[in-house]
Amino acid sequence: MIPFGCDFTFANAKLNFDQMDLIIKYFNKHNTANITVFYSTPGQYFEALKDQEIEWPVSYDDMFPYGDNPQDYWTGYFTSRQAAKK
């Protein structure tokens, strides 16, 4: 799985998708491995993982507080996004 995008991406979605279309087309035409790149949903991705019947480890760690820039910390993130606490 290669995540595509982030919180502040796609101000120009057409440009982003046009470029990704070119990358996908190029990769699928030129790769020598048995790999095909395509757009998918998280549900399709996890269903494909489930079909492989792999036992995955469970992590109970918490990564917060998290700092992604010298002055930007994500403490309190779950306070404002209660649904993410689940």
C-alpha positions in Angstrom: 0.0 0.0 0.0 1.3 3.4 -0.9 -0.8 6.1 0.7 -1.6 9.0 -1.6 -2.1 12.5 -0.2 -2.2 13.9 3.3 -4.1 16.4 5.4 -3.4 19.5 3.3 -3.1 18.0 -0.2 -5.3 18.2 -3.3 -5.8 21.9 -3.5 -5.6 21.0 -7.2 -6.9 17.4 -7.3 -6.9 17.2 -11.1 -3.2 18.0 -11.3 -2.4 15.4 -8.5 -4.4 12.7 -10.1 -3.2 13.4 -13.6 0.4 13.1 -12.4 -0.3 9.9 -10.4 -2.0 8.4 -13.5 1.2 9.0 -15.4 3.3 7.4 -12.6 1.0 4.4 -12.4 1.0 3.9 -16.2 4.8 4.2 -16.4 5.4 1.8 -13.5 3.0 -0.9 -14.8 4.6 -0.7 -18.2 8.2 -0.8 -17.1 8.4 -2.9 -13.9 10.0 -6.3 -14.0 8.5 -7.6 -10.8 5.1 -9.3 -10.6 3.5 -6.1 -9.3 0.6 -4.0 -10.6 -0.1 -0.5 -9.3 -3.7 0.7 -9.2 -6.0 2.9 -7.3 -7.8 1.2 -4.5 -9.8 1.9 -1.4 -8.7 1.1 2.2 -11.4 -1.6 2.3 -10.1 -3.3 -0.8 -6.6 -3.2 0.6 -7.5 -4.7 3.9 -9.7 -7.4 2.2 -6.6 -8.4 0.1 -4.5 -8.6 3.3 -7.2 -10.7 5.0 -7.4 -13.1 2.0 -3.7 -13.9 2.6 -4.5 -15.3 6.0 -1.5 -13.7 7.7 -1.5 -13.3 11.4 -0.6 -9.6 12.1 0.9 -8.4 15.4 -1.3 -6.0 17.5 0.3 -2.9 18.9 -1.1 -1.3 22.1 1.4 1.6 22.1 0.4 5.2 21.9 2.4 7.5 19.7 1.1 10.8 21.2 2.3 13.5 21.9 3.7 13.7 18.4 5.7 16.5 16.9 6.0 16.8 13.1 7.7 20.2 13.1 9.8 22.0 15.7 6.8 24.1 16.9 3.9 21.8 16.0 2.7 19.1 18.4 -0.4 17.0 18.2 -1.2 16.8 21.9 -4.9 17.1 22.4 -5.6 15.7 19.0 -8.1 13.1 20.3 -9.8 15.8 22.5 -11.1 17.6 19.4 -11.7 14.4 17.3 -13.7 12.2 19.6 -14.5 9.6 16.9 -10.8 8.9 16.4 -10.6 7.8 20.1 -12.5 4.6 19.2 
